[in-house]
């Protein structure tokens, strides 16, 4: 759904079999449109049809129809919804204007039963209503994900900082090794010169000389092998020690982890399933109550004249075919009961509906309690699963370490045996060399031994130098990435700050919008003894699942004044019906603006303003008309007469 649309000159709405409407087509001009008429003229049905094209399912299919259809045309775009009665249930299909209607249902579709309008009168949690379209759980999950990424970046940057100080040490070590290699090469050159001088004094035959040199080469080869084996032995011992240290740490970790009996998890899963089934049953009851209330409210509002006429006939009323008589009867103090057909007091039906509304509120409260209990149990289950999974991971790691230690100890045993074998071989090789050397070759043998040792040491130094150079290159590559990592860390800090304050900002914006508009509206509507109606946002510690968190709370204040000019704070329950209606509508407008619905939903629909006098209705309509491209409102003729003549009026539906 695009967040911005060009508003065309008019909108076309086509309706078939919705509420009390058979068929109708209406053109809506931008600005204010008044659906003007008495009760039972299908004004609310038309509003519901418009809501259906926008995405709502709070719409009733005509009682004698199995198929209904509504179409909204805005410029070149067309949005269609169909309603089908299947197995006693109305199924919706089509392509509505909005994909997600939660915010619109609360703050754009302002019929009498609208929850934002009713929240003030019922003294509901206003903060919960205004924040309901915000996926706070998703925001918290994103915060946790970004915090984890930031921790990893902090660790990496700390490592790079330590590498930064390590680089001079490595450069010093490289220089030291290069100097030692140079010295060792000079020493080896000198030794080779001594060997050459000593060779000139040896009178052995060529064959003896070759045998002697071969014996020396073999001796040096075995010594090199022995040195390699000793180095590998040291390495294996260090690895075994490191593994044993890690095993000790893991065993300590395992000792700290709680046991997670499988039965506990099974019991939690069973209880969670039971609570979910219970919640589903409660939600089903709430939906049924909502349908019952909607059906009865539609009938009371006169949105199904055919059924009204039939019921009056059953009740013995005079139905001489006079439409005016039917309308007059619908607004009297009595009406026809649509369950038994008898004439009953309107107040009795209203009392029954109030009882049903109270039952719906009780079930809604029960659903909230079940949500809280489910959150707590789900958190507990997740904690147990986490403990179990951590124990399993530690167990697997311990097994891997034990296997690796066994393998390395076996390798160490083999290397130890190999070292003993090589030491014996060296003894044999030295004996062979001594047999081949003559008295004059004794000095030459010593020179060769020293030269072999120098070559071995030189090779080791060169290998160490290669390692240092490789480490330096790796450090420099890592340090090259530090600037990028630092930039990403700053981005994360900004994102986290935005996410952490997003909820608070929305709450603050909602309070500011409500207070500003309420102050203006009270000035426009001129309620005599109301000085101010305002929301105060405070912080309160509340439980969310198993956690205690700080959460914003909305406190609604009513400030009145006496004839003597003294001000005092009154309770919400003392507001008049007119004052409650205005406060509820302004609260809905604050939600409409703070959730940017003016960018994604060009319509606001309103009905049931009879609690206000005509002049105040006209002022309220004019005020709301500033914030929506299309404001469609259902009014009685005497109330519509107070509106500006420039507004569109629809009198025939």
N, C-alpha and C positions, 0 to 999 in steps of 0.2 A: 504494500500500500504506500503510495507516494505521500510524502509529508507536505507537499505544497501543490495546489491545483489552481488553475485559472478559473475564477467564478464566471459562469456564463450569464447571459441576460436573464434566463429563467430556468427553472427545473420542471420537468414533466413527470408526474406521478400517476401510474395506472394501477388500479386495485381491482381484484376479483376475489369474492368470497372470503373476506377478512372481517372478523368481528360481526357487525350487523350490516356490512356493506355487500350488496350483490355485485355491482360493477360501478366504477366511477373513474374519471380522469380529471386531474387537477393540475393547473400550471401555477408554479410558485415563483414569484419574483424575488430577487435578492432584497434583503432587508426584513421587515416585519410583515408577517401574514397572520391575520386573525381569522380563525375558523369560528364563525359567529352563528349562534343558534341556541335553542333551548335544549334541555335534556332529551335523549332519545333521538338525536339528529346525527349520530355516528361520528361526532367530532373526535372522540377518543379512539375509535376504530381507525380513523384516517391517520391519526398520529402514530398508532401502533403499526399501521401498514408502512408508513415512512420509516419508522424505526427498523422494520424488518428488512427493507432494502439496504439500510445502513449496517445491518449485521445482527440485530437483536432477535432473540427467540421468545421474548415476552409478548407474544402475539397469539391471538386465538383464531382458529379456523371457524368459519361460519357453521353454525350448528347443524344445518341440513346439507352441508357440502362435504365431499371427500377430497376435493382438490381446490387449492387457492393459489393465486399468483399475484405478486406485486413487482412493478418495474419502475425504476427511477432512471431518468435520462438527464445527464448533466453535459451539455455541449455534445461532443462526439462520443461520450462514454455512456454505456448503459449497464445498469446493475439489476439483476433479477433474482428473486427468491420464490421458491415454490413451497407449498405446504401440502402434505399428503397425509390422510388419515389411514393408518395401518395398524390393525389389531388394537384399536382403541387409543392409539398414541399418534400424535401429530409429528411427522418427520419433515425436517427442513432440508432443502437443497438449493443449489444455485450459486451465484457469484455476487456476494454482497460488497458494499463499499469498503467495509473494514474487515480485516481478518481477525483482529483481537478487539473485542468490544467491552472488556471489563471496565476500563476507564470511562467509556462512553455511557455504559449502563448507569454508572454512579453519578457522572457529572454532566452528561449531555441530554439524556432521556429523562426529563424531569416531570414524569407523571406523578399522580398523587401518592402512589406506593413507593416512589423512588427512595432508596435507602439513605442517600445523602440528605434529602429533604427531611426524612423522618428521624435522622440521627439526633437532631437537636431536641425534638419533642420527646424522644425516648431517653434522652440523656445518655446516649451511647458513647463508646470510646471514639471520639472524633479523630484522634490521631490514627487509629486503626483503619478508619474509613478512608482518610485522605491518603494513607500510605499503602492501601491494599493493592493498587496496580503495580507497585514497585516490588520487584523480586529481590527482597532483602537477602534471602538465602543465597541467591546467585552472586550478589555483591559480596557477601561474606566469603563465599568460596573463591571468588576472584582475588579478594584481599589475601586469603591464605596462600593461594598459588603464587601471587606476586611476592609475598613475604618469604616464601621458600626460595624463590629465584633470587631474591635480594640476599638472603643468607648465603647461598652458594656463591654469589658474586663477591660478598664480603670475604668469605673464606679464600676465594681465588685471589682477590686483591691483596689480602694479608700475605698469601704465599708469594705473590709477585713482589711485595715490599721486602720480604725476607730475601728473595732472589736478588733484588736490587743491591742489597748490602753484601750478598754472596759474590756478586760479579767481581769486585776488586780482589777478593780472596782468591778466586779462580785465576784471575790474570796474574796475581803474584805467584801462584802455584805453577802456572804455565811457564813463567819466566824462570822460576827455580829449576823446573824440569829441563828446560832448554839449556840452561847453564850446566846442569849436571850431565846431560847428554854430550854436550860439547867437551866437558872435561873427560868423560868416560871414553869418547872417541879418541881424544889426544892420548889418553893412557893406553888404549888398545893399539894405536899406531906405534907408540914407543915400544910396547911389548912385542909387536910383530917385527920391529926392527931388531930387537934383541934376539928373537928366534932366528932371524936371517943371519945375524952374526954368528950365533951358536951353530947353525947348520954348516957353516964353512969350516968349522973345526972338527966335524964328525967325519971319520974315515970309513964308516960302514959301507957296505955295498948297497947298490940301489935297491935290491930286494929287501934287505934288512930295514933300510930306511922306510920303504913303503909299508912293510908289515908294522913297523913301529907307529907310523902315522895312522894307519888303519885302526890299530888298537886304541890310540888316543881318540880318534873320532868316535869309535864305539863307546868309549868311556864317557865322553862328553854327551853323547846322545842319551845314554841311560841317566846321566845326572840331570839332563833337561827334563826327561820324563818324570823323574823323581820330584823335581821342583813343581812340575805341573800337578802331580798327584797330591803333594803337600798343600798346594794352594786350593785345590778342590776339596780336600779334607777340611781346611779352615772354613771354606765357604759353606759346606754342608753343615758344619757345627754351628755357624752363625745362623743359618736358616732354621735349623732345628730349635735353637734357642729362641728365635723370633716367633716361631710357631708355638712353642710352649708358652711364651709370654701371652700370645694372642689367645691361646686356649684358656689360660688362667683368667684373662679378662672376660671371655665369653662365659666361663663357668660362674664367675661372679655375677655377670649380667643375668644368667639363667636363675641363679639363686634369688635375685631380686624380683624376677617376673612371677606374678601370681599364677597358680594353677587354674586352668579353665576346664572344669568337668564338662563333658559332652552333654550331660543331663541339664545343666544350667542353660546352655544355649538352646537346647531343644525346648525347654520350658518357655524361654523368652520368645522363641519363634512361634510357639503355639499361642501364647498370650497376645503377641502382636497380630497374628492372623485373626484371633477372636475379636480384638478391638477394631481391626479394620472392617470385619464383617458387621460389628455393631455400628461403627461410624457410617458404613454404607446404608444400613437400615435406617439410621437417624436421618441421613441425607435424603433417602427416599421419602421418608415421612415429611420432611421439610418441603421437598418438591411437590408432594401431593397437596400439602397445606397451601403452598403458594398458588398451585393451579386452582384449588377450591376458592381461595380468596380472590384471585384474579377474575375467575368466572363470576362470582357473586358481585364483586365490585363493578364489573362491566354491566351486569344486569341492573344494579342500583343506579348506575350512571345513565341507563337507558340506551345502551349501545346495541341492543337486540330488540327492536320494536316488534318484530313478528312474534317472537316468543312472549313478549309482554302482552301483546294483544290476545294470544292464545290462552295465556294464564288467566287474564281477566275474564275471558269467556267462561273458563272452567269455574272461576270464582263467582259467577253470576253477575258480573258487572255489566253495566249498560255499554254495549259496544256498537253503537249505531253507525259505526263507520266514520265518525267524526274524528279526524286526526288531532284537532285541537283538544277535544275532550280527553283523548288518550294522554296527551302531553300534560294536561292539567292534573290528571289523576296521578301521574308518575311523580309529580313534585309535591303531592299532598303528604299528610302525616302517616297514611296507611298505604300498603301496597299488597300485591298478591303474592303469596308464598309459592315459589316455583317447585316445591317438593310435594305439597299437599293441595295446592290450588285455593286455599282459603285466604281471606283477607286478614292481614296481621298488621300490628303496629310497626312502622318503620324503625322505631327505636329498638324494638325487640330483635329485629334482624341485625341492626348495628351492634347491639350488645353481644349477639352470638358471634359476629365477625370479630369484635374486639377480643372475645375469648379465644377464637382461633388464632388471632394475631399473637396473643399472649402465649398460646401453646407453641406457635412457631418460634417465638423468641426463646422460650424454654428449651426447645430442641436445638436452636442455634447455639445457645449457651452450652448445652450438653455436647454438641459437636466440637466446640472450642475446647472443652475439658478433655474430650477424647483426643483431639489433636495434640494437646499438651502432654497427655499420658503416653501417646504414641511416640512423640518426640523423645521423651525420657527413656522409654523402653528401647527405642531404636538406637539412641546414643549408648545405652548400656550394652545392647547387643553388639554394636560396632566396637565398643571398648573390649568386650570379651573376645570378639573375633580378632581384634588387633593383638591382644595378649597371646591368644592361641597361635596366631600366625607368626608373631615374633618368637615364641618358644620353638615353633617348628623351624623357623629360619636359623635360629641359634643352634638347634639340634643338628640340622643338616650341616651347618658350618663346622660344628665340633666333629662330626663324622668325617668331613672332608679333611680337617686338620689332622685328625688321628691317622687317617689313611696316608696323608702326605708325610707325617712324621715317621710312620712305619717304613714307607718307601725310602725316605732319606736316611733313616738309620740302617736299612739294608744296604743302600748305596755306600754309606760310611764304612760299614763292615767290609764291603768289597774293596773300597779304596785303601783301607788299613791293610788288608791282605796284600793288595797290589804294592803298597809302599814297602812292606817287609820283603816282598819278592825282589823289588828293584834294589833295595839296600844290599841284599845278598848278591845280586847281579853286579853291582858296583864293586863289591869286594873281589869278585872273580875277575872283573875287567882290570882293576888296579893290579892284581897279581900278574895278569897276563902282560900288562905293560912293563912291570918291573922285570919280568923275565926277558923281555926284548931289549930293554935298555942296557947299554954298556956303561962303564964308569964315566966315560966322557959324555954320555947322553943324559946323565942324571940332571944336569943343569937344564938341558933342553926340555926334558920332561916337565920340570917345574915351570918353565916358561910357557909350555903348551897348556898346562893345567890352568895357569893364571890367565892366559889368553882366552881359554874356553869360558872361564868364569866371567871375564870382562864382557865377552860377547853376550853371555846370558843376561848379565845385569843391564847391558845396553838395550837388549830387546825388551826387557821389562820396563825400563824407563821410557822407551819409545811408545810402548803400549799404554802406559799411564798418561803420557802426553796426549795421545790420541783421545783417551777418555776425557781428559780435561777440556781439550778443544771441542769435543762433541757436546759436553755439558755447557760450555760457554755459548756455543751456537744455539742450543736449546733455550738457555736463559734469555739470550738476546731476542729470539723469536717470541718467547712468552712476554717479555717486556714491551715488545712492539704492539701487543694486543692490549696493554694496560689502559691506554687512552680510550679505546673503544669500550672496554669493560667499564671504565669510570663513567663514560657518557651514558651507557645503558643503566648503570646504577642510579644516576641522577634522574633518568627518565622514570625508573621504577619508583623512586622517592616521590616524584611529582604525581604519578598515577596512583600510588597508595594514598597520598594526601588527599587527592580528589575523591577516591573511593570512600575513604574514611569519613569525609565530610559531606559526601553526596546526600546521605539520608538526612543528616542534620540540616543541610542546605534546603532540601525539599520541605522539611518540616517548617523551617524558618520562613521560607517563601510563602508556604500555605498560610501561616499565621499572619504574615505581613499583608498578603492579598486580602484575607478575610477582614482584618482590622481596618484596612484602608477603605475597602468597598462598604463595609458595614457603617463606618463613620459617615461616608458620603450618602448612603441610602437613608440613614436615619435623618440626616439633614434634609434630604429631598422629600421624604414621606412625612416628616414633622409629627412624630409620635410625642405627645405632650410631655409626659413625665419620664421618658427614657433619656438619660444623659449619654449613656455609652453601652454598647455590647461589644465585648472584645475577648479574644483568646490569649491566654498567657501560656507560653511554652516553658515547662520546667523539666528538670532531669529527675529520674526516679530509677531505683534499682529494682529490676524485675527478673524473674526466672524465664529463661528460654531453654527448654529441655532440661539438662542437668547443670547448665551454666547460669550464673548471675551476671547480668549485663546492665549497663546504663542505657536507659531508653527515654526518649522524649515523651512528655505527657502534655495533653492539651486541656487546660482548665478554662471553661467558658464562664465569663463574668458578666453580670447584668447590673448596671449602675442606674438607679432611679433618683428622682429628685422630688421633694415635697413642694407644696404651694409656697412654703416659706423660703424655698431655695436651698434647703438642706439635702445633701446627697447621701445615699446609703446603698449598700449592695443587696440585691434581691436574688432569689433563686430562679433557676430555669423554669421550675414548675409553675411559677407565678406569671409567666409570660402569657399574654392573651393568644388566642388562636391566630389572629392576624400577625402578631409579633413573632410567633413561632414560625409561621409560614415564610415570612420575610427572612428571618435568620437562617432557616434551612436552605432557602434558595440562594442566599448570598454565600453560604458555606459551599453549596454545589458549584457556584460560579468561581469561587476560589480554587476548587479542584479542577475545574475546566481550564483555568489559566495556568495553574502551576504544573499541570501535566501536558501543557502545550497542545491541548485538544483543538485550539483555534487554528493550529497549523494542519491538523490531520482530519478534523471533523468540522465541516462548515455549517452544521445544523445544531440548533438547540430547540427542543420541543418542550412545551410546558402546558399543563392543564390544571384544573382544580384550584383556581385562584379566588373562589367565591368568598373566602374568609376576609378578603381585603375589600375596601370600598372602591368604587370606580376610579376616582381620581388617583388613588395610590396604585391601582393596577396599571393605569396609563403611565404613571411615572416609572414604575418598575419595568414595564415592557420597554419603554424608551431607553432606560439604562442598560438593560440586557441586550437590546438591539445593537449597541455599540461594539459588542464583543463576538458576535457570530455573523457570518455572511448571510445565513438564513435563520430567522427566529420565527418558529411556527407555534402559535399559542391558541388554545381553545377558550373562548369567552362567551358569556351570556350577552344577548343583544344590548342590554343597558350598560354593561361594562365596556363592550366594544365601542359604544357611542362616544366614550370619553377619549378614545385614541385619536391620534393625528389623522386627518383626512388623507394624508399622503400614503398611509399604510394600505396594503392590499387586504381585501376582505373576501372571504369565501363563505357564502351563505347556503349554497346548494351542494350537498354531498350525495 
